[in-house]
Amino acid sequence: MPKKILIVEDDPVIVKYLQAVFSDNGYATCAAGTSPEAMDMVRTEKPDLITLDLQLPGEWGPRFYRKLRQAEDLREIPVIVVSGIDGDHAIKGAIAFVKKPFDPEKLIGIVKNTIG
């Protein structure tokens, strides 16, 4: 069973791109475009890793991250921030901050080092 990555991103072009990059490297993916949708998806899909955009409609990425860390059963899921805005300071405890536009090989390297 392949490891699963939840892509939390509101831009459908970037979602498709990330899905292609991850599936080409043997990972399963699921995606959410909003913070509430992402929280539902985390609970139903139980991803091994999450990529998180900071700028989401309604509730921003940092708020989703705080909710994730407050949930006893979800707080250990590793998070990689993938964002166009400079906000690595906004998410303390994320395993990496990857600025858009990003090098897919660099991102896959971080994923492989984190979940295999």
C-alpha positions as CSV (number, residue, x, y, z in Angstrom):
1,M,0.0,0.0,0.0
2,P,1.6,3.3,-1.0
3,K,2.1,6.1,1.5
4,K,-0.6,8.8,1.2
5,I,-0.1,12.6,0.9
6,L,-2.8,15.1,1.5
7,I,-2.4,18.2,-0.7
8,V,-4.0,21.2,0.9
9,E,-4.1,23.8,-1.9
10,D,-6.8,25.9,-3.5
11,D,-5.2,26.3,-6.9
12,P,-6.4,23.4,-9.1
13,V,-3.3,23.7,-11.4
14,I,-0.9,23.3,-8.5
15,V,-3.0,20.4,-7.1
16,K,-2.8,18.6,-10.5
17,Y,0.9,19.2,-10.7
18,L,1.6,18.0,-7.1
19,Q,-0.6,14.9,-7.7
20,A,1.4,14.1,-10.8
21,V,4.8,14.6,-9.1
22,F,3.7,12.4,-6.1
23,S,2.0,9.7,-8.1
24,D,5.1,9.5,-10.5
25,N,7.1,8.7,-7.4
26,G,4.8,6.0,-6.0
27,Y,2.7,8.0,-3.6
28,A,-1.1,8.0,-3.3
29,T,-2.7,11.5,-3.0
30,C,-5.9,13.2,-1.9
31,A,-6.6,16.9,-2.0
32,A,-8.5,19.6,-0.2
33,G,-9.0,23.3,-1.2
34,T,-10.1,24.7,2.1
35,S,-9.1,24.4,5.7
36,P,-12.4,22.7,6.9
37,E,-12.3,20.3,3.9
38,A,-8.7,19.5,4.8
39,M,-9.5,18.7,8.4
40,D,-12.3,16.3,7.2
41,M,-10.0,14.7,4.7
42,V,-7.3,14.2,7.4
43,R,-9.8,12.3,9.6
44,T,-11.2,10.1,6.8
45,E,-8.0,9.5,4.7
46,K,-5.4,9.3,7.5
47,P,-2.5,10.7,5.3
48,D,1.1,9.9,6.1
49,L,2.1,13.5,5.2
50,I,0.5,16.8,4.4
51,T,1.6,19.6,2.0
52,L,0.0,22.9,3.1
53,D,-0.4,26.1,1.3
54,L,-0.5,29.1,3.7
55,Q,-3.0,31.2,1.6
56,L,-6.3,29.4,1.6
57,P,-9.9,30.8,1.1
58,G,-11.6,31.6,4.4
59,E,-9.4,30.0,7.0
60,W,-5.6,30.3,6.3
61,G,-3.1,27.5,6.5
62,P,-1.6,28.4,9.9
63,R,-5.0,28.1,11.5
64,F,-5.5,24.6,10.0
65,Y,-2.0,23.7,11.3
66,R,-2.9,24.8,14.8
67,K,-6.1,22.7,14.8
68,L,-4.1,19.7,13.4
69,R,-1.6,20.0,16.2
70,Q,-4.3,20.3,18.9
71,A,-5.9,17.0,17.8
72,E,-4.3,14.2,19.8
73,D,-4.7,11.6,17.1
74,L,-3.4,13.9,14.2
75,R,-0.6,16.0,15.7
76,E,2.2,13.6,14.6
77,I,1.4,13.9,10.9
78,P,4.4,15.6,9.2
79,V,3.6,18.9,7.3
80,I,5.5,20.5,4.5
81,V,4.5,24.1,3.8
82,V,4.4,24.8,0.0
83,S,3.6,28.4,-0.4
84,G,4.2,31.5,-2.6
85,I,4.2,33.8,0.4
86,D,7.1,34.0,2.7
87,G,5.7,32.5,5.8
88,D,8.0,29.8,7.1
89,H,7.8,31.7,10.5
90,A,4.0,31.2,10.5
91,I,4.3,27.4,10.9
92,K,6.6,26.4,13.7
93,G,7.2,22.7,13.7
94,A,6.6,22.1,9.9
95,I,9.3,19.8,8.6
96,A,10.1,22.0,5.7
97,F,9.1,25.2,3.9
98,V,9.2,25.1,0.1
99,K,8.6,28.3,-1.7
100,K,6.6,28.4,-5.0
101,P,7.7,28.0,-7.7
102,F,9.5,24.9,-6.4
103,D,11.8,22.3,-7.7
104,P,9.8,19.0,-7.7
105,E,13.0,17.0,-7.1
106,K,13.7,19.0,-3.9
107,L,10.2,18.4,-2.7
108,I,10.3,14.7,-3.4
109,G,13.6,14.5,-1.6
110,I,12.0,16.0,1.5
111,V,9.0,13.6,1.2
112,K,11.3,10.6,0.8
113,N,13.4,11.6,3.8
114,T,10.3,12.0,5.9
115,I,8.0,9.1,5.0
116,G,10.1,6.9,2.8
